Amino acid sequence: MVEIRCWENRNGRKPVKEWLSQLKGVDEVAFRKVDRLLVLLRTLGREMGLPGARYLGGGLFELRDLGRGAGYRIYYTWVDEVIIILLAAGDKGSQDRDIDLARRRLADRTDTK
């Protein structure tokens, strides 16, 4: 089983953790679906593939809720083989911006190089 951590900015904020908390407060059903995907990712690790997860290139992966609704996504990277860092999250409507943000956060990371 792998460990999942959230990317943290210089001020100690964890935007993905905040996003998950906000989602839980707004849509409990969607939060449970996303949480189940995270549990599956933690359990399967790199063996998790389509349709729930896909590789976007450059060390970036996408965890996808493809059910009805907003189509939530969480973008992550691997550190070694045992740690996943959640970099950004959003829905299908903000996907391009979220991927750009995740790529910038990934490029700024020092422990993945």
C-alpha positions in Angstrom: 0.0 0.0 0.0 1.3 3.5 -0.9 1.1 6.7 1.1 -0.8 9.6 -0.2 0.2 13.2 0.7 -1.0 16.6 -0.5 1.3 19.1 -2.1 2.0 22.0 0.4 2.8 25.6 -0.5 5.4 27.7 1.2 2.8 29.0 3.7 1.8 25.4 4.7 -1.5 25.4 2.9 -2.6 22.2 1.2 -4.9 23.2 -1.6 -6.0 19.7 -2.6 -6.9 18.9 1.0 -8.9 22.1 1.2 -10.6 21.2 -2.1 -11.6 17.8 -0.7 -12.9 19.4 2.5 -15.0 21.9 0.5 -16.3 19.1 -1.8 -17.4 17.1 1.3 -19.3 20.1 2.6 -21.0 20.8 -0.8 -21.6 17.3 -2.2 -21.2 14.4 0.1 -22.0 11.8 -2.6 -19.3 13.2 -4.9 -16.9 13.3 -2.0 -17.5 9.7 -1.3 -16.9 8.8 -4.9 -13.6 10.7 -5.0 -12.6 9.2 -1.6 -13.2 5.7 -3.0 -10.9 6.5 -5.9 -8.2 7.6 -3.5 -8.6 4.4 -1.5 -8.3 2.4 -4.7 -5.2 4.3 -5.8 -3.7 3.8 -2.4 -4.4 0.1 -2.6 -3.5 -0.6 -6.2 -0.7 2.0 -6.6 0.9 2.0 -10.0 -1.3 -1.0 -11.1 -4.3 1.4 -11.2 -5.0 2.3 -14.8 -7.8 3.2 -17.1 -10.5 4.2 -16.7 -9.9 5.5 -13.1 -6.3 6.8 -13.7 -4.2 7.7 -16.7 -0.7 9.0 -17.3 -0.5 12.5 -18.8 3.2 12.5 -19.4 6.1 14.2 -17.7 5.5 12.4 -14.4 1.9 13.6 -14.1 -1.1 11.4 -13.6 -4.8 12.0 -13.5 -7.3 10.3 -11.1 -10.7 10.5 -12.7 -14.3 10.2 -11.5 -16.0 9.4 -14.7 -19.5 8.9 -13.3 -22.4 11.3 -13.8 -21.9 14.8 -12.6 -19.0 17.2 -12.7 -16.3 14.7 -13.6 -13.9 15.4 -10.7 -10.2 15.0 -11.3 -7.1 14.9 -9.0 -3.7 15.3 -10.5 -0.7 13.5 -8.8 2.8 12.4 -9.1 4.9 9.6 -7.7 7.9 9.9 -5.4 9.9 6.7 -5.5 7.4 3.8 -5.5 5.7 4.4 -2.2 4.5 8.0 -2.0 1.9 9.8 -4.1 1.7 13.6 -4.0 -1.7 15.1 -4.8 -0.8 18.3 -6.8 -4.1 19.8 -7.9 -7.8 19.0 -8.2 -11.0 20.2 -9.9 -13.7 19.2 -12.3 -14.0 18.6 -16.1 -14.7 22.3 -16.6 -11.4 23.5 -15.1 -9.4 20.6 -16.4 -7.0 22.5 -18.6 -6.2 25.1 -15.9 -5.8 22.3 -13.3 -3.4 20.4 -15.4 -1.3 23.5 -16.0 -1.3 24.2 -12.3 -0.3 20.6 -11.5 2.5 20.8 -14.0 3.9 24.0 -12.5 3.7 22.5 -9.0 5.4 19.4 -10.2 8.2 21.4 -11.8 8.7 23.4 -8.6 9.1 20.2 -6.4 12.5 19.4 -5.2 11.8 15.9 -3.7 10.7 14.4 -7.0 14.0 15.2 -8.9 
